[in-house]
Structure formats: C-alpha cells, structure tokens
Amino acid sequence: MEEQIKNIAENAIKEIGNAQNANALYDIRVKYLGKKGEFTAVLRGMKDLSSEQRPIIGGMVNKYKEELENLITEKEKQFAEKELQRKLKEEKVDVTLPSTKVTRGSKHPLNRVIEEIEDLFVSMGYDVVDGPELETDEYCFERLNLPKGHPARDMQDSFYITTEYLLRTQTSSVQARAMLANTEKTPIRIIVPGKTYRREDDATHSHQFNQVEGLVIDENITLAHLKGTLEVFMRKLLGEKTELRFRPSYFPFTEPSYEVDVSCFKCGGKGCNLCKQTGWIELLGAGMVHPNVLKMNGYDPEKYTGFAFGTGLDRLAMFKYGITDMRYLYRNDVRFLKQFDQMDID
Ligand code: PHE
C-alpha cells in the first residue's frame, strides 16, 4: 500500500511539473485531492488495515496531500503572475492620447422660457400644476361657461377624439380641475404650463403649441391685482421698460375680459416691422373669473373673486429670442437648438 501511495504522489508531481496553465492545475487538483480523487480512494481501503498500520498510512497520505497542495498553489501563483505581466504589457494605456469629445445637449428655448416663468411665479407663492392633454369637453369648455353649441367655441378649432374627448385647446381646462380638486374651497394661486392643440399650421401657428395659464382666487381680488401681476410677469421676461395695454375683449370664462398688449421690445414702441408699425404686440388673454365659472366649480361668487390669464409660450420664446418661424421650435434641428446656450438674455 505504501508503494501505491508513493506512485500516486510521484505521478501527481510529474503532472504538476508538466501543467501548462491554470486549468490543467485545476484538473490535477480534482484528480488527486478531490472528493473522488485517487488519495480518497486509497483512504477508503484503510478499514482493512491493522490498527498499528492505520496511523502510519494516514500520516503518509496527509503528508503527500499537503505537499501536492503546496506545489499546486505555488504553480498557480506563477501562472497568475505570468498572466498579469502579459496583461500589463498588452493592455498598456497611452495616457497622452487625445480623449473622445463629450458632447453636451442644450436646453430647448421653450423649456428655458417655461423654467423662467415657473421660477418667477413660485417666488410669488404660486403652485405649478398640470392636467391631461387628452381632455373632456366638460373641462375644456362646459365648466368654463362654454356649453355645447356656444358660438365662442369657433375661436378654437379642435381635434376631437370622440364627441366627449378632445386634445385640449387651452390650458384654461385646468382651471375647473383645480377648483373642483380644492374641496375645502380655500384660495387658489396656480400657474399651468403645458401643451395645447388646435387645427392650425402657418409661420406663427402650429397644430401643437404651449400655453401658460394663471389663476388666482381669493377674497377681494380685483383687476388691480391682475394688472400688477401681468406687469411683473412681462417686465421680468421681456425687460423692465415693457409697458402694458389692456384692450376690452371677450372670453366666456372671464368678465370683464381683456387682450393684453406689450410695448414692442424691438423698437420700444416707436413702430417697426415686428409690431407692424403699431408699437404694440398682442400677447395675453386675461380677465376676472366669471361668476358662473366660480359657481359651477364650487366657489361662492359672493365671497370670492379671482383673475385668470393665458399666454402662448411659443410666441413668448419667439419674441424673447428673435425666432422668425414657430415651426423651428418643433423641427429638432440641432444647429438651431444649439444657439440658445450662448444667448441667455436676462
Ligand atoms: N384660454 C384663452 C385662450 O387660449 C386665454 C385666456 C386665459 C383668457 C385665461 C382669459 C383667461 O385664448
């Protein structure tokens, strides 16, 4: 038996010596030292030995096992070191090579305008709210004092999905939602930026555009609050010298209603091609919230008054950045979009 053990060990040592790589070593370890390995098989035969011989044979096996284990580990280390050297040589990094350029996108002009408006109104205590673009006839029109068949619906040519659902034509649809959602009927101060849709398409109109709505409801809100708010709004966005002009107009959900013009920021009001020689540019719709709208959406018009306004963000962005065709805003032309990184006008 001692002879047999010695043979196994000698074979193993020879094989370890010949092993060419780590995989071969692994196989050798399994073959000789594993649970089903050759030494284990020998140990199984120990039950037939005398009690004097058993510890001698056992000790011998363990000594060889230990020796083989050491040899294998030693050789594994050599292979690992060799592999490391190979990698270091082959995968050398040339730190002097020029790096690949990191390209950065730029903020879309519309998002710039929206963020500026949000910052301003949040600083005045307003909440920024949104609502669904696929809207019901009820919220887009009926709850804003525009029952079915009302002639003022003609001002907003619409994309109907069914007779009850349409793509919202105005962010005013969120007015009714905000009033109904406020179950305690406490004061409201919100702005609603978002996408709107109408059936139009030319240089100054797109079938999809963006509006921002403002709504304030509280006790003792007057037209003076509306005027002051719009003055701050327009001067912040278009320059401190901007003047406002209120012209009487009609919206079914406000009474009285106004179209609000701003003094032309290109010529300062003298008259130029931008303002068509009038000195004024029409920019907002606004008015005091109609008592019917308050009542329909749960607010007592005897106790509360409010104002609302709405304006087109695309037009604002066009004026602010001197963009001549609204459709540029939607063409995703990187050459166009990149310009605005360099020209943030405050
Ligand atoms: N929603 C109106 C429009 O799109 C604008 C507006 C908003 C007018 C709020 C009055 C009050 O034309």
Residues whose N, C-alpha, C, O or C-beta is under 5 A from the ligand:
A	BS01	LIG	T169 Q170 S172 F251 T254 G285 A286 G287 A308 F309 G310
